[in-house]
Amino acid sequence: MNMTRTALITGVTGQDGAYLAEFLLARNYEVHVLVRRASTFNKDTHNPDARLTLHYGDLTDGSSLRRILHRVAPNGIYNLGA
């Protein structure tokens, strides 16, 4: 049985968030990231093996956060968003 660990990162568009995403991906995590629609994210999301999923939302929108948390069910949450 393969148990893939799942992480949710907010604030991934910053330097620390980008490094954290790379760190977790290198350790075989499935990484989900919360980004605002106006944010620039420099990760190639067209690679189906990337194990990286973008979720558009905002930290001030509780209903979208609950929806994402329910869908992703992460083992860990890393809040680096401002």
N, CA, C and O of each residue as an XYZ file, in Angstrom:
328
protein
N       0.852     -1.183      0.000
C       0.000      0.000      0.000
C       0.895      1.243      0.000
O       1.714      1.426      0.901
N       0.736      2.074     -0.994
C       1.549      3.277     -1.127
C       0.809      4.465     -0.532
O      -0.212      4.892     -1.072
N       1.309      5.001      0.572
C       0.686      6.158      1.215
C       1.430      7.416      0.799
O       2.492      7.726      1.340
N       0.882      8.125     -0.146
C       1.467      9.386     -0.560
C       1.045     10.465      0.421
O      -0.141     10.621      0.712
N       2.007     11.199      0.924
C       1.705     12.304      1.824
C       1.308     13.504      0.990
O       1.841     13.723     -0.098
N       0.370     14.278      1.506
C      -0.178     15.423      0.792
C       0.007     16.681      1.618
O      -0.247     16.694      2.822
N       0.457     17.745      0.951
C       0.665     19.029      1.616
C      -0.112     20.120      0.901
O      -0.281     20.082     -0.318
N      -0.581     21.088      1.667
C      -1.209     22.285      1.119
C      -0.359     23.467      1.533
O      -0.070     23.646      2.716
N       0.049     24.287      0.553
C       0.893     25.445      0.824
C       0.164     26.710      0.392
O      -0.322     26.797     -0.736
N       0.088     27.692      1.288
C      -0.366     29.029      0.908
C       0.875     29.909      0.830
O       1.850     29.678      1.544
N       0.838     30.906     -0.025
C       1.994     31.786     -0.171
C       3.107     31.165     -0.978
O       4.276     31.499     -0.781
N       2.767     30.272     -1.881
C       3.783     29.561     -2.655
C       4.452     30.457     -3.690
O       5.515     30.107     -4.202
N       3.863     31.593     -4.008
C       4.466     32.469     -5.017
C       5.654     33.246     -4.470
O       6.382     33.877     -5.236
N       5.859     33.212     -3.183
C       7.038     33.838     -2.589
C       8.231     32.890     -2.640
O       8.085     31.711     -2.963
N       9.394     33.408     -2.324
C      10.624     32.616     -2.394
C      10.577     31.403     -1.464
O      10.898     30.290     -1.880
N      10.181     31.612     -0.215
C      10.148     30.500      0.748
C       9.138     29.440      0.344
O       9.403     28.246      0.476
N       7.974     29.872     -0.151
C       6.958     28.926     -0.587
C       7.412     28.095     -1.764
O       7.131     26.898     -1.832
N       8.112     28.725     -2.692
C       8.626     27.992     -3.856
C       9.662     26.961     -3.432
O       9.651     25.833     -3.926
N      10.558     27.336     -2.523
C      11.551     26.383     -2.025
C      10.886     25.240     -1.269
O      11.295     24.087     -1.405
N       9.875     25.546     -0.480
C       9.168     24.509      0.270
C       8.478     23.534     -0.683
O       8.524     22.323     -0.465
N       7.845     24.043     -1.726
C       7.187     23.169     -2.699
C       8.203     22.234     -3.355
O       7.947     21.038     -3.491
N       9.339     22.768     -3.758
C      10.385     21.937     -4.362
C      10.902     20.894     -3.372
O      11.131     19.743     -3.743
N      11.083     21.294     -2.125
C      11.556     20.387     -1.069
C      10.581     19.220     -0.891
O      10.993     18.061     -0.845
N       9.297     19.533     -0.793
C       8.295     18.489     -0.581
C       8.143     17.594     -1.811
O       7.984     16.381     -1.673
N       8.189     18.176     -3.007
C       8.114     17.376     -4.220
C       9.285     16.398     -4.316
O       9.122     15.261     -4.757
N      10.464     16.856     -3.897
C      11.647     15.988     -3.919
C      11.508     14.823     -2.940
O      12.187     13.806     -3.081
N      10.634     14.973     -1.956
C      10.386     13.912     -0.970
C       9.104     13.153     -1.272
O       8.507     12.530     -0.394
N       8.695     13.218     -2.537
C       7.549     12.464     -3.052
C       6.200     12.842     -2.453
O       5.289     12.015     -2.416
N       6.063     14.066     -1.990
C       4.765     14.560     -1.553
C       3.921     14.908     -2.773
O       4.450     15.247     -3.831
N       2.637     14.823     -2.615
C       1.699     15.427     -3.545
C       1.454     16.827     -2.986
O       0.995     16.965     -1.852
N       1.750     17.852     -3.755
C       1.700     19.224     -3.257
C       0.544     19.980     -3.913
O       0.412     20.017     -5.136
N      -0.279     20.575     -3.069
C      -1.377     21.429     -3.517
C      -1.044     22.836     -3.038
O      -0.595     23.033     -1.909
N      -1.271     23.805     -3.909
C      -0.939     25.182     -3.549
C      -2.138     26.088     -3.772
O      -2.889     25.925     -4.733
N      -2.303     27.042     -2.869
C      -3.358     28.036     -2.959
C      -2.750     29.312     -3.515
O      -1.818     29.871     -2.936
N      -3.279     29.767     -4.636
C      -2.788     31.005     -5.244
C      -3.967     31.911     -5.568
O      -5.058     31.451     -5.904
N      -3.718     33.198     -5.458
C      -4.719     34.172     -5.885
C      -4.676     34.250     -7.405
O      -3.627     34.036     -8.013
N      -5.790     34.550     -8.004
C      -5.848     34.628     -9.471
C      -4.895     35.686    -10.021
O      -4.412     35.550    -11.144
N      -4.622     36.722     -9.261
C      -3.750     37.802     -9.733
C      -2.271     37.479     -9.542
O      -1.416     38.245     -9.986
N      -1.954     36.365     -8.893
C      -0.562     36.015     -8.608
C       0.117     35.408     -9.824
O      -0.529     34.835    -10.701
N       1.440     35.549     -9.853
C       2.249     34.917    -10.882
C       2.918     33.699    -10.277
O       3.572     33.782     -9.238
N       2.744     32.568    -10.943
C       3.310     31.320    -10.433
C       4.152     30.719    -11.534
O       3.636     30.407    -12.607
N       5.449     30.549    -11.288
C       6.391     30.119    -12.316
C       6.715     28.639    -12.246
O       7.887     28.264    -12.235
N       5.717     27.809    -12.200
C       5.924     26.359    -12.189
C       5.199     25.769    -13.384
O       4.059     26.142    -13.660
N       5.833     24.866    -14.087
C       5.197     24.232    -15.229
C       4.137     23.267    -14.727
O       4.458     22.208    -14.187
N       2.878     23.629    -14.904
C       1.778     22.794    -14.426
C       1.272     21.846    -15.508
O       0.285     21.147    -15.284
N       1.921     21.799    -16.682
C       1.483     20.924    -17.755
C       2.110     19.536    -17.662
O       1.751     18.648    -18.435
N       3.022     19.339    -16.746
C       3.664     18.044    -16.564
C       2.765     17.176    -15.686
O       2.606     17.479    -14.503
N       2.169     16.105    -16.222
C       1.249     15.293    -15.424
C       1.936     14.552    -14.282
O       1.261     14.097    -13.358
N       3.259     14.420    -14.324
C       3.988     13.739    -13.259
C       4.480     14.691    -12.173
O       5.185     14.263    -11.259
N       4.129     15.959    -12.252
C       4.663     16.967    -11.338
C       4.136     16.814     -9.912
O       4.779     17.286     -8.975
N       2.992     16.174     -9.725
C       2.381     16.028     -8.394
C       2.131     17.380     -7.740
O       2.181     17.504     -6.517
N       1.863     18.387     -8.553
C       1.605     19.738     -8.064
C       0.276     20.202     -8.636
O       0.066     20.178     -9.848
N      -0.624     20.627     -7.745
C      -1.952     21.055     -8.171
C      -2.205     22.469     -7.676
O      -2.024     22.767     -6.496
N      -2.625     23.337     -8.587
C      -2.974     24.714     -8.228
C      -4.440     24.783     -7.854
O      -5.294     24.171     -8.496
N      -4.720     25.548     -6.795
C      -6.092     25.846     -6.392
C      -6.176     27.360     -6.279
O      -5.414     27.983     -5.539
N      -7.101     27.940     -7.013
C      -7.273     29.390     -6.933
C      -8.213     29.714     -5.789
O      -9.282     29.120     -5.647
N      -7.784     30.677     -4.972
C      -8.592     31.086     -3.840
C      -7.919     32.221     -3.109
O      -6.904     32.756     -3.555
N      -8.496     32.581     -1.983
C      -7.980     33.688     -1.181
C      -8.084     33.307      0.285
O      -9.055     32.679      0.706
N      -7.081     33.689      1.058
C      -7.076     33.357      2.490
C      -8.226     34.007      3.251
O      -8.584     33.550      4.336
N      -8.804     35.061      2.700
C      -9.907     35.737      3.386
C     -11.264     35.146      3.037
O     -12.283     35.601      3.557
N     -11.299     34.146      2.169
C     -12.542     33.510      1.746
C     -12.669     32.143      2.419
O     -12.163     31.138      1.922
N     -13.351     32.132      3.551
C     -13.477     30.906      4.344
C     -14.154     29.763      3.618
O     -13.780     28.606      3.809
N     -15.150     30.062      2.783
C     -15.861     28.979      2.099
C     -14.962     28.294      1.068
O     -15.021     27.074      0.920
N     -14.132     29.056      0.354
C     -13.235     28.409     -0.619
C     -12.143     27.623      0.104
O     -11.714     26.573     -0.375
N     -11.693     28.124      1.250
C     -10.689     27.384      2.028
C     -11.248     26.052      2.512
O     -10.576     25.025      2.419
N     -12.474     26.066      3.028
C     -13.102     24.821      3.482
C     -13.265     23.838      2.329
O     -13.019     22.644      2.496
N     -13.676     24.325      1.165
C     -13.855     23.472     -0.007
C     -12.533     22.818     -0.410
O     -12.483     21.620     -0.688
N     -11.465     23.618     -0.437
C     -10.150     23.091     -0.817
C      -9.643     22.091      0.221
O      -9.129     21.031     -0.139
N      -9.785     22.421      1.502
C      -9.349     21.504      2.559
C     -10.108     20.180      2.498
O      -9.523     19.114      2.690
N     -11.391     20.253      2.233
C     -12.192     19.033      2.133
C     -11.756     18.199      0.933
O     -11.651     16.976      1.033
N     -11.502     18.846     -0.195
C     -11.108     18.144     -1.422
C      -9.710     17.538     -1.305
O      -9.486     16.403     -1.726
N      -8.765     18.298     -0.729
C      -7.365     17.871     -0.687
C      -7.083     16.941      0.484
O      -6.317     15.988      0.339
N      -7.690     17.198      1.647
C      -7.443     16.431      2.872
C      -5.939     16.276      3.118
O      -5.430     15.156      3.147
N      -5.224     17.400      3.296
C      -3.759     17.340      3.417
C      -3.298     16.742      4.737
O      -3.985     16.832      5.755
N      -2.102     16.122      4.696
C      -1.454     15.668      5.928
C      -0.813     16.841      6.659
O      -0.646     16.806      7.878
N      -0.456     17.873      5.911
C       0.175     19.055      6.496
C      -0.242     20.301      5.752
O      -0.460     20.279      4.541
N      -0.351     21.407      6.505
C      -0.692     22.704      5.920
C       0.434     23.667      6.265
O       0.822     23.792      7.427
N       0.953     24.340      5.255
C       2.028     25.311      5.422
C       1.495     26.674      5.018
O       1.320     26.951      3.831
N       1.238     27.518      5.997
C       0.655     28.833      5.735
C       1.770     29.880      5.647
O       2.247     30.378      6.667
N       2.173     30.203      4.433
C       3.188     31.225      4.206
C       2.576     32.455      3.558
O       3.293     33.389      3.198
N       1.256     32.464      3.407
C       0.561     33.594      2.790
C       0.459     34.765      3.749
O       0.341     34.600      4.963
N       0.508     35.937      3.173
C       0.422     37.157      3.986
C      -1.008     37.634      4.075
O      -1.282     38.647      4.718
